[in-house]
Amino acid sequence: QVQLVESGGGLVQAGGSLRLSCAASGSTTSIHGMGWFRQAPGKEREFVAGISWSGRTDYADSVQGRFTISRDNAKNTVYLQMNSLKPGDTAVYYCAVERAVWGRVVGRTTADYVYWGQGTQVTVSS
């Protein structure tokens, strides 16, 4: 049983930056992959970034070069640094724990994840 709490969302102008945090409690997540997803109004929830237990990262093409995912296993926390934000990045951002353990790569679909946070709103104005 794992609980996830996202923080760091807010309103920012295009070109600005935000750093999201996701704190896990109830159990360590160190041997699981972790992911960030986002969902805009009327759209499907989509993969943004993921990080494996070993630190291997993966990014959606739309955020490659602008976003960076990282984790601190001692704090049981995962982060998403978002730079050069665009209005198209506006969405609710969710963190999640991957179902698999000791994975070589992280999954890219919602079905690969078993625990989800409540989400944090990110709004980018033009």
N, C-alpha and C positions, 0 to 999 in steps of 0.2 A: 504494500500500500504506500504509494508515493503521492505527495501533494506538491504542486508547482505553483509559484507565484511570480508573475512577470511584473516588471516595473521599468520606468524610464521613458515611457511614451509621452507624447505631447504634440504641440503645434510648433512647426518650424518653417521658415521660408525656404524656397527652392535654393539649392546649393549649400544648405546648412547640414548639420550633423546631429545625430542622437546616438546614445548608447543604451541598449536594452539589457536588462539583467533578468535572469530566471533562477530563483532559489528553490532548491528541492529539499524536502524534509520527509521523514518517515523511513527512509532507507537510502543507502548510498547508491548513486547512479554511475559510479566510476567504471564499471565493466560494460555499460550500455552505451550505444550511440545516443546523441542528443540532436534534436533538430529544431529549426525555426520555420514556421509556416505563416502565411498571411491570407486574409480574406477581405476583399472589398465588397461593398454592397452589390448584390445581384451576381456575384462571381463565385466560382468554386474556390475552395481552400487550396492554395498552391504552395509548393515547396520553395523555400528561400535559401536555406543553408543547413548543413549538417556537419557534425564532427564525431569521429569514432572514438572508442576508448583510448586508442593510441595517438590521437591527435590528427588523423587524416581528415581533411576538410573537403567539402563539395559545395558548389554554389549553382543556383539557377543562372542561366545566361543573362537574364535581365539585371542582375545585381553584381555580376562578376566584375572585380576591379574596384567596386565601390563599397561593398560590405565585407566585414571580417568576423567570422565566428571564432570563439575561443572558449576554453573551459578552465576552471580551477577546481580540481577534484577535492582538495583539502577543504574548500568551502562548499562543495556540492552545488556549484553554480556555473551556469553557462551564460555567455555574453554575445551580443550582436552589435558591433560597431558599424554604424550606418553613416557614410559620408556622401557628399555630392547628391543629396536627396532631391528627388523629382516629384512633381505632383502625382505621377503614376504610382509612387510608392505608398500613397495614402491607403491605409487598411488597418484592420485589427491584426496584431501580430501575436502568435501563439508559440510557446515552446512545448516540446514533447519529448518523452523518453521512448527510445526505440525498443521494440519487443525483444530483439535478439541480443545476445551477449557475446563479447569477444569478436565482434564483426570486423572483417577486413575493410569494408566500406559501409557507409551509412545509407539507409533507404531513402527514396525520394517520393514515396507515396504515403498518404495518411494511414493506409492499412498497415504500414510497417511500424506504427507507433501505438503504444498502449496507454500511456498516461499523458494528459493534457492540462495546461494551465487555463485560466479564465480569459486570458488575452489582455493586451494593452493597446490603446488607440494611438496610431501615428497619423498625423495630418500634416501634409506639406502644401503650403500655399504658393501661388505663382506671383 
